[in-house]
Amino acid sequence: MSVRVVARIRPLLKKELDKDVIVRAASTDEGKPFTIVKIPNPKNETEEFSYIFNSVYDQSCTQEDLFNAEVYPHIKALFQGLDVTIFAYGVTGTGKTHTMRGGMKMDDRGLIPRLLSNVFRRGKKIEKDSNGETTVDVHLSYYEIYNDKVYDLLEPPEMRTPMGLPLREKEGKTFVVGLTERPCDDVTDFERLYVEANNNRVTAATKLNAHSSRSHAILRVKVTQTTGDMVLESTASAIDLAGSEDNRRTDNNRDRMIESAAINKSLFVLSQCIDAISRGDKRIPYRESKMTRILSLGQNNGITIMILNLAPMRSYHLDTLSSLNVSSRAKRIEVREIENEVVYKQPHRSHSSTSFSGLTNGVLAPRQPLRPIGLGTQNSYTGSAPALARSSIDRAAASGAVIEKIEKPSKLFNVYADRASAHKATASMGGGSSSRLAGPPQANTSQIRQPLSLSGGLASRRSMTDTTPASSSSTETSALRSGLIGTGASKLARPTGLPLPGSVSAGVSRQNSSSSGSTQPPQQTSKSVDNTPILTLSAAQIEAMVEKKVAEILAARAAAAAALAPQTPTPSTPRSDNHHPPGSDQQRPKSSEPRISEEVQRRLEALERRIEEQSMSTSRSSSRGGRGGRDEKSAGLQLLLEARKAKEAGNLEEALGMYEDALGFFPGQRKLVGKIEKLKLKLGKISREDYEVGAQLRDEEAGSQQGNRVGSAIQQSRSASVTSGRRTAMTGISSTDAEVEDLDDDDMEADVEETPEEAEARRRRLLKSRGRSATLGVGISSKSRQQLHSNTTTDTGSDYDDRSASNSDPEQQSSSQEPSPRTKQLLDIVNSRDTELIKSLSGFGQKRAQDLVDHLDDTQGPSGKVRSLGELTTVPGVGVRTVERAYEGLAVAAELSSKLALKTYYDETETF
Ligand SMILES: Nc1ncnc2c1ncn2[C@@H]1O[C@H](COP(=O)(O)OP(=O)(O)OP(=O)(O)O)[C@@H](O)[C@H]1O
C-alpha cells in the first residue's frame, strides 16, 4: 500500500479572523467525505488548483475526529506486529504540533497522547483476556533532530554532546546509537515522561537560543508483547517535523538562518526523496540528511501516514502550494505492510554488540525495493485548454496539482482519483479506514531475537535505563508464518496455537549466514539448529582466523583489483559477501567451517565498526579550529546550501550574495570563487574575457597546489599516526576544503550550463594545464611526481612509473602503455560499477559514486570500460582532482587502514 497522505486545514486563530481564507476542502461528489484541497492559482485567481489526498479535514475537524479516523484504526495493526509511522508535515504555524501533541485540556489532546492512552488500554485488555499469560510492555524513546544532529530528549540537556548521537545503518535500517529507552506503564507515566522530555527540548532550545519548533521531534513507542518465551515487538513512531519558513519573511538573524537552512535542507531532501521515489529513481538521496535517513520514507515496512497541515490564509499562499506539491507526490510512495515477527527469548550472548535504537524497531531486514505507484495515479488537469497551456509551465501544477476553472463541476475530479482511492483504505476514509487492515499482510517471517549486551564504550557513555534487546537476525519459520498471519496479538494470548520453540527450531532455515550466530551463544553448544557441529575454538584460534580475515579484507579493500580481475562484474551488482540465495547449496553450512566463519564474521564486523568510529572521531578531532571552527564551517556550509536552493529556485542574484557570504567562511576556496565568477558571468556582472582570465588563473593555481599537495600527502602518509584525520592524511587537504568541494560538486558543475564553446575552451585549458604539469594522466605535476616517487616506501613508489613524463597527453599515454598496477586497480574498481566499492575510494561519496555508475551505464553500455585515468577525468563530476585523490588514496588508505585494523584488532583481542 502507499503512504497515506491526509491534509488538515486549521481554523483561523483569533488574531487572524480578518484574514483572507483561500484554502478549502472539497469532495468529489456531494455528500462524500472531503478528499480535495482547493487553492487559487496565484498567477490567475480565476483558476483553482485541486490536490487530491486520501482524506482532507477542514477547520471543523476536532482532535478526536482526526484521531478516530486516522490513528485509532491502526492500533489493532500495531498489536498485530505492524510498525506505524505518523508524521506531521507543513509550513511553520500550520498546526503540526497542535495535531501531534495538542493542548493540555482533554479535548485538545493531540494524536500522541491519544495514541498512548489507547495503546495502554489495548495492552491491558490483551493481558486481561490472556489471563495474565501475555504481558504487554511499552517503552518510549524520544529524540529531536536539530541542525542535523540527533539529541536524546529523555536525558537532560547537560548530557548532550555537540555532535549529538550518531546514526548507523545496519542491514538496511537506520538506528540512533545509544538512545535512551524508558519503560512506561500507564498514561500517568507517559505524561510525566513526555512533559519532562518536552521541557528538555525547550531548555536545550533556550540554551541554543533556538526555538523548540525548529527541530524535528520523534517519539517512538515500542510495544512488546510477551507470552512465555515468545516476543512480538512493534513500534509506533510519531514525528512532528519542523516547519519550513522563508528566511526573508521572518527576518531571521544569522543563527536563525543556520537553523532554517538545516530545517529547509532536511525538508528539501525529504521532498527530493519523495520525488526520486515517485520517479522510480535508482538513487534516493536519503543520506543527505539525518531526518530522511531516520524517516526512511518508503523503506520502512508497516503503515505510514503523512498529515499535511495547512493554514488557510492568503499570507501562506506560496508556502501552502509548495507543501501541497510535496505531499501530493508522497502519495505515490508505496510501503510494504509487513508484520514484525514473533521471536523467542534467547540466552544472553557473550560477545559485545552495539545497542541500537531508532525509528524502526530492532528488526533487521533488507530494505525493500522502492516502487512508485504508476503515473496513472497522479492528479491530472481538468482546466480549460488555455488554462492547461498556461499552467503547463507552472511549477505547482507540474507537480501534481489539478487546475480547474472555478465554475467546473466537481464531478470532474473523479478522473484523477489515485490508485489509493480504489483501495479499501480510501474507501473507508474519514472514519472507517480500519477495514484497510483487514487484509493479510504480504509477507511474514520469523526471527530469533538476539538479546544484546551493551558495548563497553556505549554502555559507559550513555545512561541506558533499559537494555531491551534490539538487534535481531532474520530467519524464516514457516510454521510460525502459517500460525500467525492475520491473527495478531490475539494469537499471542493463545500460545498453544503456536509451535513450541523446539519444533520451531527444527523448521528454521537460515536466511542470512552472517547472522546465524544469533541462534546460539558462541562456544556453548555442540549442535546447531541444523545439526551442524559447532567447533569450540580457543581465543588463539579465533585470533588467527581473524588475522587471516583482516588480511583478506584489507587485501580486498586496498587491492580490490586483485579480487575483481578474474571476474566480469555485472553492472550495479551490489557486493554481497555473505548472502546466498535461499535454497542454494551454500545456504546451509556443510561443515563446521562456515560456523567458524560466522564467528569470525561477527568479530570482523565489530572491527569494521571500530575502524569507522576511530576514523570518524579522528577526522573530527583534526578538523580545523575545534568546535568554534566547526560551527563556522557549518555556518558556511549552510550558506552554501541556501545559495544552492536559491539558485535552483532561479534566484541567481540571491544565490550570488549567499555564495559571496560563504566565501567569508572559506576564504579563497577555488571552486567557490569559480562559482561566484560563473554566476557573475551569467548575471552579466563581468565580461566573458574577465571570466576566462580568472578561470585560467585558477587552473594554474590549482595545478601548483596539486603539486604541493601530493608531496605533502605522501609525507603525511609516511609519518601519520593512526590518529591523524583519515581524509586529511589521505588527500593532504583540509576536511573543510574537502567538504566545501563535496558540496560544490553537488551543484557547481551542473550549475551554470556551459555552451559547447565554453566546454571546449574549458577542455583546452584543462589539457593545457595538464600538459604543463607533465602529468601521469591525472594532472599531477612533475615536481609532485618526483616527490611522490622518492618519498614513497610502500607500493606507491613501485606502482608509480615515470613513463608519462615524456607524454603530456594522458589519453595517448594511457592508451599506448600498459597501466601501472595502481592505475589498473583504480580502473578496476571504477569498472566494477559497484557503488559500494567505488565509495571506498578517497574523494568518492555516495553521490559521486552513483553518478559515475549511472554515467557508465548510460554511456558505456553494460560491458564498456574506462580504459585510462585520463578518460576517467572526463566523466562529469569526477575531474582531475578527484582522480588524483582516489589514486593517491589507494596507497595511503592501504597503509593507514592496515595500521588501524591491526591496532583495533589488538585492542579488541585484549578484552577477548
Ligand atoms: N486545528 C487547530 N485548532 C485550533 N488551533 C489550532 C489548530 N491548529 C493549530 N492551531 C493553533 O495554531 C497555532 C500554530 O500551531 P502549531 O504551533 O501547532 O504550528 P506548527 O505547525 O507546529 O508550527 P511550528 O512549525 O512553528 O512548530 C497554535 O497556536 C495552535 O494552537
Ligand as a Chemical Component Dictionary entry (heavy atoms), coordinates in Angstrom:
data_LIG
# 
_chem_comp.id                   LIG 
_chem_comp.type                 NON-POLYMER 
_chem_comp.pdbx_formal_charge   0 
_chem_comp.three_letter_code    LIG 
# 
loop_
_chem_comp_atom.comp_id 
_chem_comp_atom.atom_id 
_chem_comp_atom.alt_atom_id 
_chem_comp_atom.type_symbol 
_chem_comp_atom.charge 
_chem_comp_atom.model_Cartn_x 
_chem_comp_atom.model_Cartn_y 
_chem_comp_atom.model_Cartn_z 
_chem_comp_atom.pdbx_ordinal 
LIG N1  N1  N 0 -6.770 22.608 14.486 1  
LIG C1  C1  C 0 -6.494 23.648 15.264 2  
LIG N2  N2  N 0 -7.427 24.163 16.078 3  
LIG C2  C2  C 0 -7.160 25.208 16.862 4  
LIG N3  N3  N 0 -5.960 25.820 16.910 5  
LIG C3  C3  C 0 -5.005 25.370 16.139 6  
LIG C4  C4  C 0 -5.206 24.255 15.264 7  
LIG N4  N4  N 0 -4.080 24.013 14.603 8  
LIG C5  C5  C 0 -3.196 24.925 15.048 9  
LIG N5  N5  N 0 -3.733 25.727 15.962 10 
LIG C6  C6  C 0 -3.064 26.822 16.631 11 
LIG O1  O1  O 0 -2.235 27.454 15.670 12 
LIG C7  C7  C 0 -1.029 27.868 16.253 13 
LIG C8  C8  C 0 0.130  27.276 15.490 14 
LIG O2  O2  O 0 0.069  25.887 15.609 15 
LIG P1  P1  P 0 1.344  24.967 15.874 16 
LIG O3  O3  O 0 2.268  25.591 16.853 17 
LIG O4  O4  O 0 0.841  23.629 16.173 18 
LIG O5  O5  O 0 2.003  25.061 14.444 19 
LIG P2  P2  P 0 3.272  24.261 13.905 20 
LIG O6  O6  O 0 2.961  23.890 12.522 21 
LIG O7  O7  O 0 3.634  23.177 14.839 22 
LIG O8  O8  O 0 4.361  25.386 13.930 23 
LIG P3  P3  P 0 5.965  25.186 14.011 24 
LIG O9  O9  O 0 6.386  24.545 12.736 25 
LIG O10 O10 O 0 6.462  26.565 14.148 26 
LIG O11 O11 O 0 6.218  24.326 15.189 27 
LIG C9  C9  C 0 -1.073 27.421 17.698 28 
LIG O12 O12 O 0 -1.497 28.493 18.472 29 
LIG C10 C10 C 0 -2.115 26.337 17.702 30 
LIG O13 O13 O 0 -2.764 26.246 18.954 31 
# 
loop_
_chem_comp_bond.comp_id 
_chem_comp_bond.atom_id_1 
_chem_comp_bond.atom_id_2 
_chem_comp_bond.value_order 
_chem_comp_bond.pdbx_ordinal 
LIG N1  C1  SING 1  
LIG C1  N2  SING 2  
LIG C1  C4  DOUB 3  
LIG N2  C2  DOUB 4  
LIG C2  N3  SING 5  
LIG N3  C3  DOUB 6  
LIG C3  C4  SING 7  
LIG C3  N5  SING 8  
LIG C4  N4  SING 9  
LIG N4  C5  DOUB 10 
LIG C5  N5  SING 11 
LIG N5  C6  SING 12 
LIG C6  O1  SING 13 
LIG C6  C10 SING 14 
LIG O1  C7  SING 15 
LIG C7  C8  SING 16 
LIG C7  C9  SING 17 
LIG C8  O2  SING 18 
LIG O2  P1  SING 19 
LIG P1  O3  DOUB 20 
LIG P1  O4  SING 21 
LIG P1  O5  SING 22 
LIG O5  P2  SING 23 
LIG P2  O6  DOUB 24 
LIG P2  O7  SING 25 
LIG P2  O8  SING 26 
LIG O8  P3  SING 27 
LIG P3  O9  DOUB 28 
LIG P3  O10 SING 29 
LIG P3  O11 SING 30 
LIG C9  O12 SING 31 
LIG C9  C10 SING 32 
LIG C10 O13 SING 33 
# 
